[in-house]
Amino acid sequence: MANEHAHPNPAAHDHHDEHGASHGSMREYVVGFLLSVVLTAIPFWLVMTGAIPDKQTTALVIMAFAVVQIVVHMIYFLHMNTKSENGWTVMALIFTIVLVIITLSGSLWVMFHLNTNMMPMSVHDMGQLP
């Protein structure tokens, strides 16, 4: 009675370790950590010392470092590449990026055009508000 529910091929379900990305080595984690520290320290130094006098340029440089830091994290810590999961992780990432771009650009478009599309109010009308 114990063998009633036994699977005819017990090794058929032992494939859970055959796909996906392998975990990184200690060297890869150390390289990723060091890159993350450097990519955090440089923008911090730029802001604290005022090395770039223009605030907009400083903000753009910090955003560029942030994008590079995101890529470092995806490669060294999340192990995302075209080989893992037969490329589906990269496809999911691309889809997510497209959705984020659509959401951000739509939100910015609405916010920048709110002033144009809102009905103007005179000082006299503002005094009539409850």
Secondary structure, DSSP 8 states (H G I E B T S, - for coil): -TTTT--S-GGGG--TTSSS-----HHHHHHHHHHHHHHHHHHHHHHHHT-SS-HHHHHHHHHHHHHHHHHHHHHHTS---SSGGGGHHHHHHHHHHHHHHHHHHHHHHHHHHHHHHS----HHHHHT--
